[in-house]
Amino acid sequence: MKNLIFLLFLMALVGCKSESKEESKSVTIKEDVIFLSDDKLEGRQTGTEGERKAAEYIASRFEGLGLAGKGTDGYYQSFTFKPKTDPHQEVNYTVKDGDSTITGTNVVAFLNNNADHTVIIGAHYDHLGYGAEGSLYRGDKKEIHNGADDNASGVAVMLNLAEKLKTQNTGNNYLFMAFSGEEMGLLGSNYWNKNTTIDIATANYMLNMDMVGRLKQDSTLAVYGLGTSPILKQVVKSNNSKFKIIENESGIGPSDHTSFYNSDVPVLHFFTGQHEDYHKPSDDYDKLNYEGMADISEYILAIITDLDDNGKLPFRKTKNESEDVPRFKVGLGVIPDYLYDGEGMRIDGVSEDKPAQRAGLQKGDIVVKLGDSLVTDMMSYMRALSAFDSGDKTKVVVKRNGEDVEANIEFNK
């Protein structure tokens, strides 16, 4: 069935090129996600044939929308690099022919409204292939990591916004970017900021969508970067009528908006939270909330509309909250619910054969005490965890269905 869907999309793309740009058929968010997360793309790992096919698809979608190419070669901006052997070293983008080099490709398009400033709207399109570094899959058989939520979802919302902005909000130009190399360390967005294809001084603000496909029943949406310009917090709040917004002021985070914040561009990053399928082969298109994605697209459009006549937004530095994160040597083996704003740390998933599973902890449990430390939020949970070493034993208390449940924890040796 997946092969049939893939062939139908290829036929549709050929058809698009034979039509005029004005007559191009509208493509839905779900159709974009299905194509980008198909097995045929083999997980879109940076530098692979699957990623190249994804780049061609995105470029064809840009062309069908009547957007001009704004890479260094039409819609494409390629960069060659040698993978880091030390996580603290700088990436070398200027490698010569040799072993172990990889070529990634950003896909860049421009909507010219002859305005003074340009809004940048981006999402990364690469993923983990058959289980590159960062995969949380522990099975014996090699499996494709399709990355429907991470991040076909963000690319699909970006394309949906591009279609809407063709006919409205002409106070800014728009630069749309699908980034390569995000999973390897924000490489594509970092490269573009060092080799910009527009004058960075004209950049107004940047919007980043990374994992926006799993809006939960309580409609919780995280929005990061609210402190990067004085007006952003007000605009985010005043245009919200559907979401429970989790606010974060920092412009620094584990996604591509960070590269633009480091270039003194105000940023907003949208995120619906982690889940049990994160960085696993099970992150497939049939698990996404497409109605929620459409609502997020409309919400982002409302923010763009509100800012359309505001001129260039002033940039403001924010605190790097990651610098305050405690360092720890052990883990419970759980996926925290990063969007939970109640007391404690709610568990959103439990990993196989890890301390939490062996202790009987379950998805939905709320950790309220670890060892002698009370857990009131994510930061206090990490502080409590940082006190333990491999092989230590302790007790954990969780809230389950309103009741306190105590369990014994032994951290892996």
C-alpha angles and dihedrals in degrees: 000000000000090000090053092050090050093051092049090054092050090052090049091052092052088050091051092058092054092053127074114260091250091054097049112130116250112249120212127231090247093052091053092049093048092053096045094046096045119126089240089073090055095219098309095255112184113272097013131119089250092058090048090055090050090050091051090050093051091047090051090051090051090049092049089053090054095247120149121240113254104177125098092267108033106290093348132089110181126193131185122211144162114239115251118255091189117047090216097054125098118254113250107226095173100067120148126221109305147108126311096020122141131198118214126185130213116203112217132183134175134213106198116206092163089247127148095240137042130218113213117215117186149166132173118245102188123098141172104289109206093349112309123181108311095041115137093197113119101181123124096232120076109248135187114249100214096184098209093164093027094077122319083087094062093046091050092052090047091053090047090054091048090057092050095046093056089082106029146040099040096171089099138031116240129226114194118198134184106196128215124205099031093131090054093054113301088293100154096048091043091052093049091052089053092044104030121188093205129038103278089211088070093054108116102187139324129236118199127191116194119163102352097149104090105064105169130223092266089055093233112174124180117216117190129191099043091140096054092089128019095237100049100083092053093046093048091051099041095052096048119103102143111036140076096226120212104201126211122175100197121105090203119087144127096281141070098277086076091069090057094043087055087056090055094255118139111244143195121193122194122205135165096200142261124290143182092278094055111132091355133111089251094072093107134157096252092067097059127106102232095178088054091050090052089051091050090051091052091048093052089047089054090053091050090048092051091052095043096101098031096095120218113348117231115242122233129189117235135199115273098235092188089071089067095053111115118237116238136184099205139042139203092229096242137126107234120220097241091188095056110112100179127099115294132012115296118212114230097179141001123221123226119264095000129127095267094052093046089052091052098249115159141204108274095031113132114218108221101163134025116184107317094335126098113226113216101156143351095285094051089048091055092046090052091048092050090065093068134081132202110288095023120135126211144145129263127199120205134181110236119177089340094307129107113244121189123204138175117246127199115185117222118265 
